[in-house]
Amino acid sequence: MQHIAIEVTERDIDELRSEFNNRNIKVDVVRSNGFDASSIVTLIVELSPVTAGLVATLYGIRKRSEKHIKLKHRGIEIKGVSEAALLKILERAEKLDN
């Protein structure tokens, strides 16, 4: 199973972790410091149809609220795309992995 990394700020971790846990999606958390001394949290989750839909929804919410969210998959960083485009990218990535 493939995994994706989602980077968020420390202030968003509880809400996002709760969303994944409510859907029985295992989440591993890695914390690090950013260049501007802000704390960055990376969530590592399995890529699945449920995860892809949830990530796209969360991305849309964050984009609208102008909070920082960035998605990395297979070393490729995805940011600044629409919710629909992100969902298509994640669905295609999952199909390629199967």
Buried (B, 14 or more C-beta within 10 A) or exposed (E): EBBBBBBBBEEBBEEBBEBBEEEEBEBEEEEEEEEEEEEBBBBBBBBBEBBBBBBBBBBBBBBEEEEBBBBBBEEEEBEEBEBEEBBBBBBEBBEEEE
